[in-house]
Amino acid sequence: MTDRHPLSLSGGQQQRLVVAAARLSARRIVVFDEPSSGVDRRHLHSITQVMRDLADDGAVVVLISHDDELLALAADQELRLRPIDA
């Protein structure tokens, strides 16, 4: 799979590639936007572990998601945004 263009990968494979790249980037702030999109439950747990490892290594990890299962596994704190009543 190393010789394939990222856009030729399935949605789940693309998500896992992005997560792996984030892990290797050594950034101090990492933002994940809907990382569980297109990912099965097994890979959801591996993505969660990567986020936890990043946080354990001192990175600030921001997770944007509507996936309650992912949030329960990965989030230490939660901020819910609600629309302002007009």
C-alpha positions as CSV (number, residue, x, y, z in Angstrom):
1,M,0.0,0.0,0.0
2,T,3.0,2.3,0.3
3,D,3.1,2.9,-3.5
4,R,-0.5,4.0,-3.7
5,H,-1.6,7.6,-3.9
6,P,-3.5,8.7,-0.7
7,L,-6.7,9.5,-2.8
8,S,-6.8,5.9,-4.1
9,L,-7.3,4.6,-0.5
10,S,-10.7,3.9,1.0
11,G,-12.2,6.5,3.3
12,G,-11.2,4.6,6.4
13,Q,-7.6,4.0,5.1
14,Q,-7.3,7.8,4.5
15,Q,-8.5,8.5,8.0
16,R,-5.9,6.1,9.5
17,L,-3.2,7.7,7.3
18,V,-4.0,11.1,8.6
19,V,-4.0,9.9,12.2
20,A,-0.6,8.2,11.6
21,A,0.8,11.4,10.1
22,A,-0.4,13.4,13.0
23,R,1.3,11.0,15.4
24,L,4.6,11.3,13.5
25,S,4.4,15.1,13.2
26,A,5.5,15.8,16.8
27,R,3.2,18.8,16.8
28,R,2.4,20.2,20.2
29,I,-1.3,20.9,19.2
30,V,-3.1,18.3,17.2
31,V,-6.7,18.8,16.0
32,F,-8.8,15.8,14.9
33,D,-12.0,16.7,13.0
34,E,-14.3,13.7,12.8
35,P,-11.6,11.1,12.8
36,S,-14.1,8.2,13.2
37,S,-15.7,9.0,9.8
38,G,-15.5,5.9,7.6
39,V,-13.7,3.9,10.3
40,D,-14.9,0.6,11.8
41,R,-15.0,-0.1,15.5
42,R,-11.7,-1.9,15.6
43,H,-9.9,1.1,14.1
44,L,-11.8,3.5,16.3
45,H,-10.0,2.0,19.3
46,S,-6.6,2.3,17.6
47,I,-7.3,5.9,16.7
48,T,-8.3,6.6,20.3
49,Q,-5.1,5.1,21.5
50,V,-3.1,7.3,19.2
51,M,-4.9,10.4,20.6
52,R,-4.2,9.2,24.1
53,D,-0.5,8.6,23.3
54,L,-0.2,12.1,21.8
55,A,-1.8,13.6,25.0
56,D,0.5,11.4,27.2
57,D,3.5,12.8,25.3
58,G,2.4,16.3,26.2
59,A,0.5,17.4,23.1
60,V,-2.8,19.3,23.3
61,V,-5.3,17.1,21.5
62,V,-8.5,18.8,20.2
63,L,-11.2,16.4,19.0
64,I,-14.2,17.6,17.0
65,S,-16.8,14.9,16.8
66,H,-20.5,14.0,17.0
67,D,-19.5,10.3,17.7
68,D,-20.5,9.8,21.3
69,E,-18.6,6.5,21.5
70,L,-15.4,8.1,20.4
71,L,-15.9,11.0,22.8
72,A,-16.5,8.5,25.7
73,L,-13.3,6.7,24.8
74,A,-11.0,9.6,24.0
75,A,-12.1,12.8,25.7
76,D,-11.1,14.0,29.2
77,Q,-13.1,17.1,28.9
78,E,-16.0,18.0,26.7
79,L,-17.3,21.3,25.4
80,R,-20.7,21.2,23.6
81,L,-21.6,24.1,21.3
82,R,-25.2,25.0,21.0
83,P,-26.8,27.5,18.6
84,I,-27.7,30.9,19.9
85,D,-31.4,31.4,20.1
86,A,-32.5,34.0,17.7
